[in-house]
Amino acid sequence: MSVRGKISNKVIEEAISRGGEVVADKVKDKTEWVVSSLRIKKSMLEDIDKALQETVGISRTGWILQAIQEKLKRTDE
């Protein structure tokens, strides 16, 4: 949406006072998920991307999480 012309200070102040939502406000349990960095060899990442080309509806992160979950299940058995 583009706006032409000058916007009054009143309109600006009203928009600011309404505020908005941010993703952090929508997360119900902030302690459930943790952000973590992962160092991975480029060749391994390329292999993951090749596997993902044959998979529909899953992200690279989702694929890695699924692989971790499968490994954890095997170690529990």
N, CA, C, O and CB atoms as a CASP TS submission, in Angstrom:
PFRMAT TS
TARGET T0000
AUTHOR 0000-0000-0000
METHOD Language model
MODEL 1
PARENT N/A
ATOM      1  N   MET     1       0.843  -1.171   0.000  1.00  0.00           N
ATOM      2  CA  MET     1       0.000   0.000   0.000  1.00  0.00           C
ATOM      3  C   MET     1       0.888   1.234   0.000  1.00  0.00           C
ATOM      4  O   MET     1       1.787   1.355   0.832  1.00  0.00           O
ATOM      5  CB  MET     1      -0.959  -0.002   1.212  1.00  0.00           C
ATOM      6  N   SER     2       0.648   2.116  -0.897  1.00  0.00           N
ATOM      7  CA  SER     2       1.414   3.351  -0.910  1.00  0.00           C
ATOM      8  C   SER     2       0.503   4.505  -0.542  1.00  0.00           C
ATOM      9  O   SER     2      -0.701   4.488  -0.801  1.00  0.00           O
ATOM     10  CB  SER     2       2.069   3.586  -2.287  1.00  0.00           C
ATOM     11  N   VAL     3       1.103   5.491   0.061  1.00  0.00           N
ATOM     12  CA  VAL     3       0.350   6.660   0.492  1.00  0.00           C
ATOM     13  C   VAL     3       0.978   7.867  -0.174  1.00  0.00           C
ATOM     14  O   VAL     3       2.194   8.053  -0.137  1.00  0.00           O
ATOM     15  CB  VAL     3       0.341   6.806   2.056  1.00  0.00           C
ATOM     16  N   ARG     4       0.143   8.676  -0.778  1.00  0.00           N
ATOM     17  CA  ARG     4       0.646   9.889  -1.410  1.00  0.00           C
ATOM     18  C   ARG     4       0.265  11.085  -0.559  1.00  0.00           C
ATOM     19  O   ARG     4      -0.777  11.105   0.096  1.00  0.00           O
ATOM     20  CB  ARG     4       0.096  10.041  -2.850  1.00  0.00           C
ATOM     21  N   GLY     5       1.110  12.047  -0.587  1.00  0.00           N
ATOM     22  CA  GLY     5       0.822  13.256   0.164  1.00  0.00           C
ATOM     23  C   GLY     5       1.360  13.162   1.582  1.00  0.00           C
ATOM     24  O   GLY     5       1.959  12.160   1.973  1.00  0.00           O
ATOM     25  N   LYS     6       1.140  14.200   2.325  1.00  0.00           N
ATOM     26  CA  LYS     6       1.655  14.279   3.696  1.00  0.00           C
ATOM     27  C   LYS     6       0.658  13.633   4.656  1.00  0.00           C
ATOM     28  O   LYS     6      -0.550  13.847   4.556  1.00  0.00           O
ATOM     29  CB  LYS     6       1.926  15.759   4.103  1.00  0.00           C
ATOM     30  N   ILE     7       1.177  12.853   5.570  1.00  0.00           N
ATOM     31  CA  ILE     7       0.352  12.216   6.598  1.00  0.00           C
ATOM     32  C   ILE     7       0.416  13.081   7.845  1.00  0.00           C
ATOM     33  O   ILE     7       1.494  13.510   8.255  1.00  0.00           O
ATOM     34  CB  ILE     7       0.828  10.749   6.899  1.00  0.00           C
ATOM     35  N   SER     8      -0.719  13.331   8.438  1.00  0.00           N
ATOM     36  CA  SER     8      -0.737  14.189   9.616  1.00  0.00           C
ATOM     37  C   SER     8      -0.113  13.479  10.804  1.00  0.00           C
ATOM     38  O   SER     8      -0.115  12.251  10.886  1.00  0.00           O
ATOM     39  CB  SER     8      -2.167  14.620   9.948  1.00  0.00           C
ATOM     40  N   ASN     9       0.415  14.266  11.712  1.00  0.00           N
ATOM     41  CA  ASN     9       1.014  13.718  12.934  1.00  0.00           C
ATOM     42  C   ASN     9      -0.011  12.947  13.753  1.00  0.00           C
ATOM     43  O   ASN     9       0.331  11.969  14.417  1.00  0.00           O
ATOM     44  CB  ASN     9       1.619  14.839  13.781  1.00  0.00           C
ATOM     45  N   LYS    10      -1.261  13.382  13.708  1.00  0.00           N
ATOM     46  CA  LYS    10      -2.321  12.698  14.455  1.00  0.00           C
ATOM     47  C   LYS    10      -2.492  11.269  13.944  1.00  0.00           C
ATOM     48  O   LYS    10      -2.610  10.334  14.736  1.00  0.00           O
ATOM     49  CB  LYS    10      -3.656  13.472  14.341  1.00  0.00           C
ATOM     50  N   VAL    11      -2.506  11.103  12.639  1.00  0.00           N
ATOM     51  CA  VAL    11      -2.650   9.771  12.044  1.00  0.00           C
ATOM     52  C   VAL    11      -1.463   8.894  12.427  1.00  0.00           C
ATOM     53  O   VAL    11      -1.628   7.719  12.758  1.00  0.00           O
ATOM     54  CB  VAL    11      -2.773   9.868  10.503  1.00  0.00           C
ATOM     55  N   ILE    12      -0.284   9.465  12.382  1.00  0.00           N
ATOM     56  CA  ILE    12       0.922   8.716  12.747  1.00  0.00           C
ATOM     57  C   ILE    12       0.866   8.286  14.203  1.00  0.00           C
ATOM     58  O   ILE    12       1.137   7.128  14.519  1.00  0.00           O
ATOM     59  CB  ILE    12       2.182   9.558  12.494  1.00  0.00           C
ATOM     60  N   GLU    13       0.517   9.204  15.087  1.00  0.00           N
ATOM     61  CA  GLU    13       0.437   8.893  16.516  1.00  0.00           C
ATOM     62  C   GLU    13      -0.611   7.819  16.801  1.00  0.00           C
ATOM     63  O   GLU    13      -0.391   6.947  17.642  1.00  0.00           O
ATOM     64  CB  GLU    13       0.115  10.157  17.314  1.00  0.00           C
ATOM     65  N   GLU    14      -1.743   7.876  16.109  1.00  0.00           N
ATOM     66  CA  GLU    14      -2.779   6.859  16.300  1.00  0.00           C
ATOM     67  C   GLU    14      -2.280   5.480  15.874  1.00  0.00           C
ATOM     68  O   GLU    14      -2.546   4.483  16.545  1.00  0.00           O
ATOM     69  CB  GLU    14      -4.043   7.228  15.511  1.00  0.00           C
ATOM     70  N   ALA    15      -1.564   5.430  14.766  1.00  0.00           N
ATOM     71  CA  ALA    15      -1.035   4.157  14.277  1.00  0.00           C
ATOM     72  C   ALA    15      -0.010   3.589  15.262  1.00  0.00           C
ATOM     73  O   ALA    15       0.000   2.388  15.533  1.00  0.00           O
ATOM     74  CB  ALA    15      -0.397   4.337  12.882  1.00  0.00           C
ATOM     75  N   ILE    16       0.834   4.442  15.783  1.00  0.00           N
ATOM     76  CA  ILE    16       1.849   3.998  16.748  1.00  0.00           C
ATOM     77  C   ILE    16       1.196   3.524  18.038  1.00  0.00           C
ATOM     78  O   ILE    16       1.601   2.506  18.600  1.00  0.00           O
ATOM     79  CB  ILE    16       2.846   5.132  17.048  1.00  0.00           C
ATOM     80  N   SER    17       0.194   4.248  18.510  1.00  0.00           N
ATOM     81  CA  SER    17      -0.447   3.886  19.772  1.00  0.00           C
ATOM     82  C   SER    17      -1.211   2.563  19.677  1.00  0.00           C
ATOM     83  O   SER    17      -1.352   1.861  20.678  1.00  0.00           O
ATOM     84  CB  SER    17      -1.392   4.993  20.207  1.00  0.00           C
ATOM     85  N   ARG    18      -1.707   2.213  18.477  1.00  0.00           N
ATOM     86  CA  ARG    18      -2.391   0.923  18.301  1.00  0.00           C
ATOM     87  C   ARG    18      -1.404  -0.222  18.468  1.00  0.00           C
ATOM     88  O   ARG    18      -1.758  -1.297  18.951  1.00  0.00           O
ATOM     89  CB  ARG    18      -3.070   0.844  16.912  1.00  0.00           C
ATOM     90  N   GLY    19      -0.175   0.018  18.066  1.00  0.00           N
ATOM     91  CA  GLY    19       0.835  -1.030  18.169  1.00  0.00           C
ATOM     92  C   GLY    19       0.552  -2.167  17.214  1.00  0.00           C
ATOM     93  O   GLY    19      -0.270  -2.051  16.306  1.00  0.00           O
ATOM     94  N   GLY    20       1.233  -3.248  17.431  1.00  0.00           N
ATOM     95  CA  GLY    20       1.051  -4.406  16.573  1.00  0.00           C
ATOM     96  C   GLY    20       1.578  -5.642  17.266  1.00  0.00           C
ATOM     97  O   GLY    20       2.142  -5.574  18.358  1.00  0.00           O
ATOM     98  N   GLU    21       1.387  -6.757  16.620  1.00  0.00           N
ATOM     99  CA  GLU    21       1.862  -8.021  17.185  1.00  0.00           C
ATOM    100  C   GLU    21       3.222  -8.358  16.613  1.00  0.00           C
ATOM    101  O   GLU    21       3.527  -8.047  15.461  1.00  0.00           O
ATOM    102  CB  GLU    21       0.864  -9.163  16.906  1.00  0.00           C
ATOM    103  N   VAL    22       4.022  -8.988  17.424  1.00  0.00           N
ATOM    104  CA  VAL    22       5.297  -9.525  16.963  1.00  0.00           C
ATOM    105  C   VAL    22       5.269 -11.017  17.195  1.00  0.00           C
ATOM    106  O   VAL    22       4.487 -11.508  18.009  1.00  0.00           O
ATOM    107  CB  VAL    22       6.510  -8.858  17.693  1.00  0.00           C
ATOM    108  N   VAL    23       6.113 -11.743  16.488  1.00  0.00           N
ATOM    109  CA  VAL    23       6.119 -13.200  16.573  1.00  0.00           C
ATOM    110  C   VAL    23       6.322 -13.666  18.007  1.00  0.00           C
ATOM    111  O   VAL    23       5.695 -14.636  18.434  1.00  0.00           O
ATOM    112  CB  VAL    23       7.209 -13.781  15.675  1.00  0.00           C
ATOM    113  N   ALA    24       7.188 -12.990  18.757  1.00  0.00           N
ATOM    114  CA  ALA    24       7.465 -13.399  20.129  1.00  0.00           C
ATOM    115  C   ALA    24       6.206 -13.375  20.990  1.00  0.00           C
ATOM    116  O   ALA    24       6.087 -14.165  21.926  1.00  0.00           O
ATOM    117  CB  ALA    24       8.527 -12.499  20.739  1.00  0.00           C
ATOM    118  N   ASP    25       5.269 -12.484  20.690  1.00  0.00           N
ATOM    119  CA  ASP    25       4.020 -12.419  21.450  1.00  0.00           C
ATOM    120  C   ASP    25       3.114 -13.599  21.146  1.00  0.00           C
ATOM    121  O   ASP    25       2.269 -13.951  21.968  1.00  0.00           O
ATOM    122  CB  ASP    25       3.290 -11.122  21.154  1.00  0.00           C
ATOM    123  N   LYS    26       3.273 -14.216  19.983  1.00  0.00           N
ATOM    124  CA  LYS    26       2.411 -15.317  19.577  1.00  0.00           C
ATOM    125  C   LYS    26       2.910 -16.667  20.070  1.00  0.00           C
ATOM    126  O   LYS    26       2.153 -17.638  20.065  1.00  0.00           O
ATOM    127  CB  LYS    26       2.288 -15.342  18.082  1.00  0.00           C
ATOM    128  N   VAL    27       4.172 -16.750  20.497  1.00  0.00           N
ATOM    129  CA  VAL    27       4.720 -18.011  20.986  1.00  0.00           C
ATOM    130  C   VAL    27       4.144 -18.277  22.364  1.00  0.00           C
ATOM    131  O   VAL    27       4.308 -17.468  23.278  1.00  0.00           O
ATOM    132  CB  VAL    27       6.280 -17.979  21.027  1.00  0.00           C
ATOM    133  N   LYS    28       3.466 -19.416  22.516  1.00  0.00           N
ATOM    134  CA  LYS    28       2.788 -19.711  23.772  1.00  0.00           C
ATOM    135  C   LYS    28       3.775 -20.061  24.882  1.00  0.00           C
ATOM    136  O   LYS    28       3.704 -19.504  25.978  1.00  0.00           O
ATOM    137  CB  LYS    28       1.804 -20.851  23.577  1.00  0.00           C
ATOM    138  N   ASP    29       4.691 -20.979  24.602  1.00  0.00           N
ATOM    139  CA  ASP    29       5.654 -21.400  25.617  1.00  0.00           C
ATOM    140  C   ASP    29       7.045 -21.082  25.109  1.00  0.00           C
ATOM    141  O   ASP    29       7.617 -21.842  24.328  1.00  0.00           O
ATOM    142  CB  ASP    29       5.513 -22.916  25.948  1.00  0.00           C
ATOM    143  N   LYS    30       7.583 -19.972  25.548  1.00  0.00           N
ATOM    144  CA  LYS    30       8.871 -19.510  25.051  1.00  0.00           C
ATOM    145  C   LYS    30      10.028 -20.397  25.502  1.00  0.00           C
ATOM    146  O   LYS    30      11.124 -20.309  24.949  1.00  0.00           O
ATOM    147  CB  LYS    30       9.113 -18.095  25.500  1.00  0.00           C
ATOM    148  N   THR    31       9.797 -21.252  26.504  1.00  0.00           N
ATOM    149  CA  THR    31      10.878 -22.109  26.993  1.00  0.00           C
ATOM    150  C   THR    31      10.909 -23.440  26.254  1.00  0.00           C
ATOM    151  O   THR    31      11.827 -24.231  26.474  1.00  0.00           O
ATOM    152  CB  THR    31      10.726 -22.351  28.494  1.00  0.00           C
ATOM    153  N   GLU    32       9.950 -23.713  25.394  1.00  0.00           N
ATOM    154  CA  GLU    32       9.891 -25.000  24.702  1.00  0.00           C
ATOM    155  C   GLU    32      10.955 -25.114  23.613  1.00  0.00           C
ATOM    156  O   GLU    32      11.554 -26.177  23.449  1.00  0.00           O
ATOM    157  CB  GLU    32       8.512 -25.202  24.096  1.00  0.00           C
ATOM    158  N   TRP    33      11.194 -24.056  22.882  1.00  0.00           N
ATOM    159  CA  TRP    33      12.151 -24.082  21.777  1.00  0.00           C
ATOM    160  C   TRP    33      13.361 -23.220  22.098  1.00  0.00           C
ATOM    161  O   TRP    33      13.241 -22.176  22.739  1.00  0.00           O
ATOM    162  CB  TRP    33      11.489 -23.606  20.477  1.00  0.00           C
ATOM    163  N   VAL    34      14.523 -23.663  21.647  1.00  0.00           N
ATOM    164  CA  VAL    34      15.779 -22.944  21.838  1.00  0.00           C
ATOM    165  C   VAL    34      16.439 -22.795  20.472  1.00  0.00           C
ATOM    166  O   VAL    34      16.462 -23.740  19.684  1.00  0.00           O
ATOM    167  CB  VAL    34      16.724 -23.690  22.853  1.00  0.00           C
ATOM    168  N   VAL    35      16.969 -21.624  20.194  1.00  0.00           N
ATOM    169  CA  VAL    35      17.691 -21.406  18.948  1.00  0.00           C
ATOM    170  C   VAL    35      19.126 -21.888  19.147  1.00  0.00           C
ATOM    171  O   VAL    35      19.765 -21.581  20.153  1.00  0.00           O
ATOM    172  CB  VAL    35      17.650 -19.897  18.517  1.00  0.00           C
ATOM    173  N   SER    36      19.616 -22.644  18.177  1.00  0.00           N
ATOM    174  CA  SER    36      20.957 -23.202  18.282  1.00  0.00           C
ATOM    175  C   SER    36      21.650 -23.108  16.933  1.00  0.00           C
ATOM    176  O   SER    36      21.024 -23.307  15.892  1.00  0.00           O
ATOM    177  CB  SER    36      20.911 -24.667  18.772  1.00  0.00           C
ATOM    178  N   SER    37      22.932 -22.806  16.951  1.00  0.00           N
ATOM    179  CA  SER    37      23.718 -22.787  15.714  1.00  0.00           C
ATOM    180  C   SER    37      24.284 -24.176  15.469  1.00  0.00           C
ATOM    181  O   SER    37      24.579 -24.921  16.404  1.00  0.00           O
ATOM    182  CB  SER    37      24.863 -21.730  15.786  1.00  0.00           C
ATOM    183  N   LEU    38      24.429 -24.504  14.204  1.00  0.00           N
ATOM    184  CA  LEU    38      24.934 -25.817  13.838  1.00  0.00           C
ATOM    185  C   LEU    38      26.002 -25.648  12.773  1.00  0.00           C
ATOM    186  O   LEU    38      25.759 -25.055  11.722  1.00  0.00           O
ATOM    187  CB  LEU    38      23.792 -26.739  13.338  1.00  0.00           C
ATOM    188  N   ARG    39      27.190 -26.176  13.054  1.00  0.00           N
ATOM    189  CA  ARG    39      28.249 -26.190  12.040  1.00  0.00           C
ATOM    190  C   ARG    39      28.150 -27.510  11.310  1.00  0.00           C
ATOM    191  O   ARG    39      28.117 -28.573  11.930  1.00  0.00           O
ATOM    192  CB  ARG    39      29.677 -25.994  12.675  1.00  0.00           C
ATOM    193  N   ILE    40      28.104 -27.442   9.998  1.00  0.00           N
ATOM    194  CA  ILE    40      27.926 -28.644   9.207  1.00  0.00           C
ATOM    195  C   ILE    40      28.751 -28.508   7.925  1.00  0.00           C
ATOM    196  O   ILE    40      28.843 -27.425   7.346  1.00  0.00           O
ATOM    197  CB  ILE    40      26.417 -28.887   8.887  1.00  0.00           C
ATOM    198  N   LYS    41      29.339 -29.603   7.497  1.00  0.00           N
ATOM    199  CA  LYS    41      30.140 -29.564   6.279  1.00  0.00           C
ATOM    200  C   LYS    41      29.262 -29.259   5.085  1.00  0.00           C
ATOM    201  O   LYS    41      28.112 -29.693   5.014  1.00  0.00           O
ATOM    202  CB  LYS    41      30.881 -30.888   6.070  1.00  0.00           C
ATOM    203  N   LYS    42      29.812 -28.510   4.153  1.00  0.00           N
ATOM    204  CA  LYS    42      29.072 -28.109   2.962  1.00  0.00           C
ATOM    205  C   LYS    42      28.585 -29.330   2.186  1.00  0.00           C
ATOM    206  O   LYS    42      27.462 -29.337   1.681  1.00  0.00           O
ATOM    207  CB  LYS    42      29.944 -27.225   2.064  1.00  0.00           C
ATOM    208  N   SER    43      29.417 -30.356   2.090  1.00  0.00           N
ATOM    209  CA  SER    43      29.034 -31.555   1.338  1.00  0.00           C
ATOM    210  C   SER    43      27.842 -32.261   1.989  1.00  0.00           C
ATOM    211  O   SER    43      26.980 -32.798   1.293  1.00  0.00           O
ATOM    212  CB  SER    43      30.225 -32.523   1.235  1.00  0.00           C
ATOM    213  N   MET    44      27.794 -32.258   3.320  1.00  0.00           N
ATOM    214  CA  MET    44      26.671 -32.879   4.021  1.00  0.00           C
ATOM    215  C   MET    44      25.392 -32.079   3.795  1.00  0.00           C
ATOM    216  O   MET    44      24.316 -32.647   3.609  1.00  0.00           O
ATOM    217  CB  MET    44      26.970 -32.994   5.528  1.00  0.00           C
ATOM    218  N   LEU    45      25.522 -30.765   3.814  1.00  0.00           N
ATOM    219  CA  LEU    45      24.368 -29.908   3.572  1.00  0.00           C
ATOM    220  C   LEU    45      23.852 -30.098   2.143  1.00  0.00           C
ATOM    221  O   LEU    45      22.643 -30.090   1.911  1.00  0.00           O
ATOM    222  CB  LEU    45      24.734 -28.430   3.821  1.00  0.00           C
ATOM    223  N   GLU    46      24.761 -30.267   1.198  1.00  0.00           N
ATOM    224  CA  GLU    46      24.356 -30.527  -0.185  1.00  0.00           C
ATOM    225  C   GLU    46      23.611 -31.859  -0.285  1.00  0.00           C
ATOM    226  O   GLU    46      22.641 -31.971  -1.035  1.00  0.00           O
ATOM    227  CB  GLU    46      25.585 -30.532  -1.117  1.00  0.00           C
ATOM    228  N   ASP    47      24.063 -32.875   0.473  1.00  0.00           N
ATOM    229  CA  ASP    47      23.363 -34.166   0.497  1.00  0.00           C
ATOM    230  C   ASP    47      21.953 -34.021   1.062  1.00  0.00           C
ATOM    231  O   ASP    47      21.010 -34.634   0.562  1.00  0.00           O
ATOM    232  CB  ASP    47      24.155 -35.189   1.325  1.00  0.00           C
ATOM    233  N   ILE    48      21.816 -33.208   2.106  1.00  0.00           N
ATOM    234  CA  ILE    48      20.501 -32.965   2.705  1.00  0.00           C
ATOM    235  C   ILE    48      19.595 -32.283   1.681  1.00  0.00           C
ATOM    236  O   ILE    48      18.432 -32.656   1.525  1.00  0.00           O
ATOM    237  CB  ILE    48      20.628 -32.094   3.991  1.00  0.00           C
ATOM    238  N   ASP    49      20.138 -31.282   0.986  1.00  0.00           N
ATOM    239  CA  ASP    49      19.345 -30.573  -0.017  1.00  0.00           C
ATOM    240  C   ASP    49      18.913 -31.502  -1.150  1.00  0.00           C
ATOM    241  O   ASP    49      17.810 -31.356  -1.676  1.00  0.00           O
ATOM    242  CB  ASP    49      20.139 -29.397  -0.581  1.00  0.00           C
ATOM    243  N   LYS    50      19.761 -32.451  -1.534  1.00  0.00           N
ATOM    244  CA  LYS    50      19.386 -33.431  -2.560  1.00  0.00           C
ATOM    245  C   LYS    50      18.230 -34.298  -2.062  1.00  0.00           C
ATOM    246  O   LYS    50      17.290 -34.571  -2.808  1.00  0.00           O
ATOM    247  CB  LYS    50      20.602 -34.321  -2.942  1.00  0.00           C
ATOM    248  N   ALA    51      18.300 -34.725  -0.811  1.00  0.00           N
ATOM    249  CA  ALA    51      17.220 -35.529  -0.235  1.00  0.00           C
ATOM    250  C   ALA    51      15.924 -34.722  -0.168  1.00  0.00           C
ATOM    251  O   ALA    51      14.840 -35.274  -0.355  1.00  0.00           O
ATOM    252  CB  ALA    51      17.610 -36.029   1.170  1.00  0.00           C
ATOM    253  N   LEU    52      16.028 -33.448   0.093  1.00  0.00           N
ATOM    254  CA  LEU    52      14.848 -32.584   0.188  1.00  0.00           C
ATOM    255  C   LEU    52      14.179 -32.358  -1.159  1.00  0.00           C
ATOM    256  O   LEU    52      12.979 -32.091  -1.215  1.00  0.00           O
ATOM    257  CB  LEU    52      15.229 -31.253   0.789  1.00  0.00           C
ATOM    258  N   GLN    53      14.933 -32.459  -2.238  1.00  0.00           N
ATOM    259  CA  GLN    53      14.345 -32.288  -3.567  1.00  0.00           C
ATOM    260  C   GLN    53      13.314 -33.369  -3.845  1.00  0.00           C
ATOM    261  O   GLN    53      12.387 -33.163  -4.628  1.00  0.00           O
ATOM    262  CB  GLN    53      15.433 -32.309  -4.646  1.00  0.00           C
ATOM    263  N   GLU    54      13.473 -34.527  -3.201  1.00  0.00           N
ATOM    264  CA  GLU    54      12.547 -35.635  -3.389  1.00  0.00           C
ATOM    265  C   GLU    54      11.434 -35.641  -2.346  1.00  0.00           C
ATOM    266  O   GLU    54      10.540 -36.486  -2.393  1.00  0.00           O
ATOM    267  CB  GLU    54      13.296 -36.946  -3.344  1.00  0.00           C
ATOM    268  N   THR    55      11.488 -34.703  -1.409  1.00  0.00           N
ATOM    269  CA  THR    55      10.516 -34.634  -0.324  1.00  0.00           C
ATOM    270  C   THR    55       9.669 -33.379  -0.486  1.00  0.00           C
ATOM    271  O   THR    55      10.194 -32.305  -0.780  1.00  0.00           O
ATOM    272  CB  THR    55      11.221 -34.646   1.056  1.00  0.00           C
ATOM    273  N   VAL    56       8.384 -33.511  -0.298  1.00  0.00           N
ATOM    274  CA  VAL    56       7.484 -32.365  -0.434  1.00  0.00           C
ATOM    275  C   VAL    56       7.006 -31.932   0.942  1.00  0.00           C
ATOM    276  O   VAL    56       6.621 -32.763   1.766  1.00  0.00           O
ATOM    277  CB  VAL    56       6.277 -32.707  -1.348  1.00  0.00           C
ATOM    278  N   GLY    57       7.033 -30.644   1.183  1.00  0.00           N
ATOM    279  CA  GLY    57       6.422 -30.096   2.391  1.00  0.00           C
ATOM    280  C   GLY    57       7.272 -30.115   3.638  1.00  0.00           C
ATOM    281  O   GLY    57       6.732 -30.001   4.738  1.00  0.00           O
ATOM    282  N   ILE    58       8.579 -30.253   3.515  1.00  0.00           N
ATOM    283  CA  ILE    58       9.432 -30.209   4.704  1.00  0.00           C
ATOM    284  C   ILE    58      10.616 -29.293   4.421  1.00  0.00           C
ATOM    285  O   ILE    58      11.209 -29.331   3.343  1.00  0.00           O
ATOM    286  CB  ILE    58       9.917 -31.640   5.109  1.00  0.00           C
ATOM    287  N   SER    59      10.941 -28.483   5.397  1.00  0.00           N
ATOM    288  CA  SER    59      12.065 -27.563   5.260  1.00  0.00           C
ATOM    289  C   SER    59      13.358 -28.264   5.633  1.00  0.00           C
ATOM    290  O   SER    59      13.344 -29.371   6.171  1.00  0.00           O
ATOM    291  CB  SER    59      11.860 -26.315   6.133  1.00  0.00           C
ATOM    292  N   ARG    60      14.460 -27.622   5.347  1.00  0.00           N
ATOM    293  CA  ARG    60      15.765 -28.167   5.727  1.00  0.00           C
ATOM    294  C   ARG    60      15.830 -28.338   7.242  1.00  0.00           C
ATOM    295  O   ARG    60      16.290 -29.368   7.734  1.00  0.00           O
ATOM    296  CB  ARG    60      16.914 -27.246   5.232  1.00  0.00           C
ATOM    297  N   THR    61      15.372 -27.333   7.978  1.00  0.00           N
ATOM    298  CA  THR    61      15.377 -27.411   9.444  1.00  0.00           C
ATOM    299  C   THR    61      14.490 -28.557   9.918  1.00  0.00           C
ATOM    300  O   THR    61      14.867 -29.316  10.811  1.00  0.00           O
ATOM    301  CB  THR    61      14.902 -26.078  10.064  1.00  0.00           C
ATOM    302  N   GLY    62      13.313 -28.676   9.316  1.00  0.00           N
ATOM    303  CA  GLY    62      12.408 -29.771   9.677  1.00  0.00           C
ATOM    304  C   GLY    62      13.032 -31.119   9.414  1.00  0.00           C
ATOM    305  O   GLY    62      12.878 -32.043  10.213  1.00  0.00           O
ATOM    306  N   TRP    63      13.736 -31.245   8.303  1.00  0.00           N
ATOM    307  CA  TRP    63      14.390 -32.505   7.949  1.00  0.00           C
ATOM    308  C   TRP    63      15.466 -32.855   8.972  1.00  0.00           C
ATOM    309  O   TRP    63      15.570 -34.003   9.405  1.00  0.00           O
ATOM    310  CB  TRP    63      15.004 -32.418   6.539  1.00  0.00           C
ATOM    311  N   ILE    64      16.260 -31.864   9.353  1.00  0.00           N
ATOM    312  CA  ILE    64      17.324 -32.091  10.345  1.00  0.00           C
ATOM    313  C   ILE    64      16.719 -32.468  11.693  1.00  0.00           C
ATOM    314  O   ILE    64      17.214 -33.379  12.357  1.00  0.00           O
ATOM    315  CB  ILE    64      18.216 -30.830  10.494  1.00  0.00           C
ATOM    316  N   LEU    65      15.649 -31.777  12.110  1.00  0.00           N
ATOM    317  CA  LEU    65      14.986 -32.116  13.369  1.00  0.00           C
ATOM    318  C   LEU    65      14.414 -33.527  13.334  1.00  0.00           C
ATOM    319  O   LEU    65      14.488 -34.258  14.322  1.00  0.00           O
ATOM    320  CB  LEU    65      13.878 -31.113  13.672  1.00  0.00           C
ATOM    321  N   GLN    66      13.843 -33.905  12.195  1.00  0.00           N
ATOM    322  CA  GLN    66      13.299 -35.250  12.035  1.00  0.00           C
ATOM    323  C   GLN    66      14.416 -36.299  12.145  1.00  0.00           C
ATOM    324  O   GLN    66      14.224 -37.348  12.761  1.00  0.00           O
ATOM    325  CB  GLN    66      12.569 -35.378  10.677  1.00  0.00           C
ATOM    326  N   ALA    67      15.570 -36.017  11.554  1.00  0.00           N
ATOM    327  CA  ALA    67      16.701 -36.934  11.625  1.00  0.00           C
ATOM    328  C   ALA    67      17.203 -37.078  13.067  1.00  0.00           C
ATOM    329  O   ALA    67      17.535 -38.178  13.507  1.00  0.00           O
ATOM    330  CB  ALA    67      17.837 -36.446  10.713  1.00  0.00           C
ATOM    331  N   ILE    68      17.253 -35.978  13.783  1.00  0.00           N
ATOM    332  CA  ILE    68      17.674 -36.021  15.198  1.00  0.00           C
ATOM    333  C   ILE    68      16.687 -36.849  16.005  1.00  0.00           C
ATOM    334  O   ILE    68      17.085 -37.674  16.828  1.00  0.00           O
ATOM    335  CB  ILE    68      17.786 -34.585  15.793  1.00  0.00           C
ATOM    336  N   GLN    69      15.399 -36.629  15.769  1.00  0.00           N
ATOM    337  CA  GLN    69      14.359 -37.368  16.491  1.00  0.00           C
ATOM    338  C   GLN    69      14.478 -38.874  16.227  1.00  0.00           C
ATOM    339  O   GLN    69      14.364 -39.678  17.152  1.00  0.00           O
ATOM    340  CB  GLN    69      12.957 -36.863  16.080  1.00  0.00           C
ATOM    341  N   GLU    70      14.705 -39.252  14.968  1.00  0.00           N
ATOM    342  CA  GLU    70      14.861 -40.673  14.631  1.00  0.00           C
ATOM    343  C   GLU    70      16.077 -41.275  15.328  1.00  0.00           C
ATOM    344  O   GLU    70      16.018 -42.404  15.813  1.00  0.00           O
ATOM    345  CB  GLU    70      14.988 -40.853  13.110  1.00  0.00           C
ATOM    346  N   LYS    71      17.168 -40.534  15.380  1.00  0.00           N
ATOM    347  CA  LYS    71      18.378 -41.009  16.052  1.00  0.00           C
ATOM    348  C   LYS    71      18.125 -41.170  17.546  1.00  0.00           C
ATOM    349  O   LYS    71      18.553 -42.160  18.140  1.00  0.00           O
ATOM    350  CB  LYS    71      19.553 -40.040  15.809  1.00  0.00           C
ATOM    351  N   LEU    72      17.445 -40.224  18.156  1.00  0.00           N
ATOM    352  CA  LEU    72      17.160 -40.311  19.589  1.00  0.00           C
ATOM    353  C   LEU    72      16.261 -41.511  19.891  1.00  0.00           C
ATOM    354  O   LEU    72      16.457 -42.179  20.906  1.00  0.00           O
ATOM    355  CB  LEU    72      16.498 -39.011  20.087  1.00  0.00           C
ATOM    356  N   LYS    73      15.292 -41.793  19.040  1.00  0.00           N
ATOM    357  CA  LYS    73      14.432 -42.964  19.234  1.00  0.00           C
ATOM    358  C   LYS    73      15.239 -44.252  19.179  1.00  0.00           C
ATOM    359  O   LYS    73      15.008 -45.166  19.971  1.00  0.00           O
ATOM    360  CB  LYS    73      13.323 -42.995  18.177  1.00  0.00           C
ATOM    361  N   ARG    74      16.191 -44.330  18.241  1.00  0.00           N
ATOM    362  CA  ARG    74      17.022 -45.528  18.114  1.00  0.00           C
ATOM    363  C   ARG    74      17.918 -45.706  19.338  1.00  0.00           C
ATOM    364  O   ARG    74      18.145 -46.834  19.775  1.00  0.00           O
ATOM    365  CB  ARG    74      17.879 -45.453  16.841  1.00  0.00           C
ATOM    366  N   THR    75      18.426 -44.615  19.892  1.00  0.00           N
ATOM    367  CA  THR    75      19.305 -44.742  21.059  1.00  0.00           C
ATOM    368  C   THR    75      18.532 -45.101  22.309  1.00  0.00           C
ATOM    369  O   THR    75      19.103 -45.671  23.239  1.00  0.00           O
ATOM    370  CB  THR    75      20.071 -43.454  21.287  1.00  0.00           C
ATOM    371  N   ASP    76      17.237 -44.782  22.358  1.00  0.00           N
ATOM    372  CA  ASP    76      16.401 -45.125  23.508  1.00  0.00           C
ATOM    373  C   ASP    76      16.008 -46.605  23.527  1.00  0.00           C
ATOM    374  O   ASP    76      15.670 -47.146  24.579  1.00  0.00           O
ATOM    375  CB  ASP    76      15.152 -44.265  23.509  1.00  0.00           C
ATOM    376  N   GLU    77      16.052 -47.258  22.354  1.00  0.00           N
ATOM    377  CA  GLU    77      15.621 -48.649  22.255  1.00  0.00           C
ATOM    378  C   GLU    77      16.678 -49.602  22.768  1.00  0.00           C
ATOM    379  O   GLU    77      16.473 -50.816  22.754  1.00  0.00           O
ATOM    380  CB  GLU    77      15.276 -48.990  20.826  1.00  0.00           C
TER
END
